Amino acid sequence: MRNATAVICEFNPIHRGHRHLLKLAGAGGERVLCVMSGHFTQRGIPALFDKYARAEAAVRCGADLVVELPWPWCSSGAEDFARGGCAVAAGMGADSLTFGSETADVEMLTRGADVRGSSDYAERIRAAERTFRDGGGGVLFERVMGELGVVPGGGNDRLGIEYIRFGRAAGIGSFRPVRRAEGFPSAAELRRIFRQGGMEALLPLLAEEGVPPLTRAVLCREEEYERMLFAHARLSLPLLIDTDPGGEGNELLRYAARVAEDCPDAGAFMERLPTKKYTASRLRRELLRSAVGAGESGEAPRFTVLLAAGERGREWLSERRREGGIPVIVKPADTSSLDETGARQYAVHRRADEVYAFLTGREAGFWMKQSPRML
């Protein structure tokens, strides 16, 4: 069996830098397996385009197979995002990970993974958290890592450190950081362009091969999502937060409810929500988890969902099913084979898809009825 490399991704939306990464990932003849966030992403926002359209775009841009990083791992901080992505990648038989990086310094990233898993790091983080008020978790991470002699180049390097940490634990043996391609707008910049100018402004900036499925995609506008979070904080949280007293999550929800009381609309709420300690992404994730529900901390996914595949991807999927590995849901009936933990996880995952259906004006169960895109 030829080797396979995994790319843990969001493609929100897919751009020319992503295409460059996929082409490099498969340059040696390896199959390219994408573990892609579903309808919600790490920043705690809904994907601009639905997951099936984004997966088809990825196959057209060089991926062989795209499976889903389920909820809530898809919309988690770096640690749980990497934990979930590496578990799915290993379960699909990947023997290497390819990922974008500011430095592409595999020695520094590997040393960072060693430091990140050390007792020294854990002790320093606990001490720093008691007094640190000058930024979110990413800033604190960089500060403590710097004290221990590791200097990541940015957010992608931070994820790379977590990929190596959890990838090694899952049995993945090789890690291939790729320096991010210069000269392309980032996914965040592309979303801002869409918000200001719509599809007409966005499409010329995307990877050309991926455009056709995106023109047919279901769109989710962040404005609708922000109104939903505002309504949840204003109307539902006062009734919910008292049922789970204590804990940092409860503290954040109480704070969000207080902010919502003083805001006339969603725009004002989102503007006032972030603090020096808690980023907008962290607060959005906490609000969304309150609305949807989330699994237990520290778990790994016990299933994945097939989103799209090319010919080589279909061959790989058949081989993996014969050999075992993580269960791959292709149609709703496949969920009957999940164990108790997997079934519980899938029930929560499905609720996230129902939120996305609500935001995009689709009926309940709409995403359960969709089929993978086979190219």
HELIX and SHEET records of a PDB file:
HELIX    1   1 ARG A   16  ALA A   25  1                                  10    
HELIX    2   2 LYS A   51  ARG A   60  1                                  10    
HELIX    3   3 TRP A   73  SER A   75  5                                   3    
HELIX    4   4 ALA A   78  GLY A   91  1                                  14    
HELIX    5   5 VAL A  106  ARG A  116  1                                  11    
HELIX    6   6 SER A  119  GLU A  129  1                                  11    
HELIX    7   7 GLY A  137  GLU A  147  1                                  11    
HELIX    8   8 GLY A  155  ALA A  170  1                                  16    
HELIX    9   9 ALA A  187  LEU A  202  1                                  16    
HELIX   10  10 LEU A  203  LEU A  205  5                                   3    
HELIX   11  11 GLU A  208  GLY A  210  5                                   3    
HELIX   12  12 VAL A  211  THR A  215  1                                   5    
HELIX   13  13 GLU A  222  ALA A  231  1                                  10    
HELIX   14  14 HIS A  232  SER A  236  3                                   5    
HELIX   15  15 LEU A  237  LEU A  240  1                                   4    
HELIX   16  16 ILE A  241  THR A  243  5                                   3    
HELIX   17  17 GLU A  248  GLU A  261  1                                  14    
HELIX   18  18 ALA A  266  ARG A  272  1                                   7    
HELIX   19  19 ALA A  280  VAL A  292  1                                  13    
HELIX   20  20 GLU A  311  GLU A  323  1                                  13    
HELIX   21  21 PRO A  332  SER A  337  5                                   6    
HELIX   22  22 GLU A  340  LEU A  359  1                                  20    
HELIX   23  23 TRP A  367  LYS A  369  5                                   3    
SHEET    1   A 7 SER A 174  ARG A 179  0                                        
SHEET    2   A 7 SER A  96  SER A 101  1                                        
SHEET    3   A 7 ALA A   4  CYS A   9  1                                        
SHEET    4   A 7 ARG A  31  SER A  37  1                                        
SHEET    5   A 7 LEU A  65  LEU A  69  1                                        
SHEET    6   A 7 THR A 304  ALA A 309 -1                                        
SHEET    7   A 7 VAL A 328  ILE A 329  1                                        
SHEET    1   B 7 SER A 174  ARG A 179  0                                        
SHEET    2   B 7 SER A  96  SER A 101  1                                        
SHEET    3   B 7 ALA A   4  CYS A   9  1                                        
SHEET    4   B 7 ARG A  31  SER A  37  1                                        
SHEET    5   B 7 LEU A  65  LEU A  69  1                                        
SHEET    6   B 7 THR A 304  ALA A 309 -1                                        
SHEET    7   B 7 ARG A 373  MET A 374  1                                        
END                                                                             
